[in-house]
Amino acid sequence: MKTKIIVALVAAVALCVGAYYFFTKINIEPPIPHTPINNIVGAWKIDSVYKSKDSSKIADFLFAAFDSSIVKFNADSSLHIISQKQTDTLNYIVNKDSLFINPLKKADTFYLKFINDSIFSATSTDSSTLILKRTNIK
């Protein structure tokens, strides 16, 4: 009888310890490496566009320039959108994971998510999304 009680207690303890490790380890996702925002400086090619129905004027401008445009972020907070027909210059500010275009006027806000050092997505407040890939164009 004592043997059965001891075996039952050992099994209960083992079950509790196993359940603890299972539930604490299974819910932990690996941390997403945080890419420093200063890595945004440089030339980026617009790779993909996912446009919402109610996109802003700046977002519309970026989406219209999608075909062959390069977006160049400079360290002095200037942003050049270079297409085959013209080059436009805007200003930007990055604050943590947010990108503000034309911050002195009515700023358009984009949420930045870096996939790796050479790919990031910029999602506007209306859920339109740009996927940009780093390019070696100077």
Secondary structure, 3 states (H helix, E strand, C coil): CHHHHHHHHHHHHHHHHHHHHHHHHHCCCCCCCCCCHHHHCEEEEEEEEECCCCCCHHHHHHHHCCCCCEEEECCCCEEEEECCCCEEEEEEEEECCEEEECCCCCCEEEEEEEEECCEEEEEECCCCEEEEEECCCC
